[in-house]
Amino acid sequence: MKECYPDRSRTARDILSHISGRPEGQDTFDNIVTWWLKGQESEEHRTLVKEVLDDLVTQGRMKRIQREGQVPYYRVHSDHSK
């Protein structure tokens, strides 16, 4: 039986809910999947989370920070931290 994963908007709500109380919080994609969205680490779900994070960045709700030689990380966009 194929597992059923939350839809895009539910995943977005879960991510934003996790970060809402932590305006200075930030994390890598792998840690978001592993720790923020516990227990959902299949390749299908990882793809969904990546797409949702890209959407949140495009919407200006989160920022993707990439520093040379480091893994990118995501944080709430400062305009949406309140």
C-alpha positions as CSV (number, residue, x, y, z in Angstrom):
1,M,0.0,0.0,0.0
2,K,1.4,3.4,-1.0
3,E,1.7,5.9,1.8
4,C,-0.4,9.1,1.6
5,Y,1.5,12.3,2.2
6,P,0.1,15.7,3.1
7,D,-0.6,18.0,0.2
8,R,1.4,21.1,-0.6
9,S,-0.6,23.6,1.4
10,R,-0.5,21.3,4.5
11,T,3.2,20.9,4.2
12,A,3.6,24.7,3.8
13,R,1.5,25.3,6.9
14,D,3.6,22.7,8.9
15,I,6.8,24.5,7.9
16,L,5.5,28.0,8.6
17,S,4.0,26.8,11.9
18,H,7.3,25.4,13.0
19,I,9.2,28.5,12.2
20,S,6.5,31.0,13.4
21,G,7.6,30.9,17.0
22,R,11.3,31.1,16.0
23,P,11.8,34.3,14.0
24,E,15.6,33.8,14.1
25,G,15.3,30.1,13.3
26,Q,16.9,28.6,10.2
27,D,17.8,25.2,9.0
28,T,19.0,23.1,6.0
29,F,16.7,21.2,3.7
30,D,17.7,17.9,5.2
31,N,17.1,19.1,8.8
32,I,13.7,20.5,7.8
33,V,12.7,17.1,6.4
34,T,14.2,15.2,9.3
35,W,13.4,17.3,12.3
36,W,10.6,19.7,11.4
37,L,8.5,17.2,9.5
38,K,9.5,14.1,11.5
39,G,8.9,10.6,10.1
40,Q,8.4,11.5,6.5
41,E,11.7,11.0,4.8
42,S,10.7,9.1,1.6
43,E,12.1,10.4,-1.7
44,E,8.5,11.4,-2.7
45,H,8.1,13.5,0.4
46,R,11.5,15.1,0.1
47,T,10.6,16.2,-3.5
48,L,7.3,17.7,-2.1
49,V,9.1,19.5,0.6
50,K,11.7,20.9,-1.8
51,E,8.9,22.2,-4.1
52,V,7.0,23.7,-1.1
53,L,10.2,25.5,0.1
54,D,10.8,26.8,-3.4
55,D,7.2,28.1,-3.5
56,L,7.6,29.8,-0.1
57,V,10.8,31.4,-1.3
58,T,9.1,32.6,-4.5
59,Q,6.2,34.0,-2.4
60,G,8.7,35.9,-0.2
61,R,7.6,34.0,2.9
62,M,11.0,32.3,3.4
63,K,14.6,33.1,2.3
64,R,17.1,30.6,0.9
65,I,20.6,31.5,2.0
66,Q,23.5,30.1,0.1
67,R,27.0,30.8,1.2
68,E,30.0,29.7,-0.9
69,G,31.1,26.2,0.2
70,Q,28.2,25.7,2.5
71,V,24.9,23.8,2.3
72,P,22.0,26.3,1.7
73,Y,19.6,27.0,4.6
74,Y,16.1,28.4,4.9
75,R,14.8,31.0,7.3
76,V,11.6,33.0,7.6
77,H,11.7,36.2,5.5
78,S,12.0,39.1,7.9
79,D,8.9,40.8,6.6
80,H,6.8,37.7,7.5
81,S,8.3,37.0,11.0
82,K,5.5,38.9,12.8
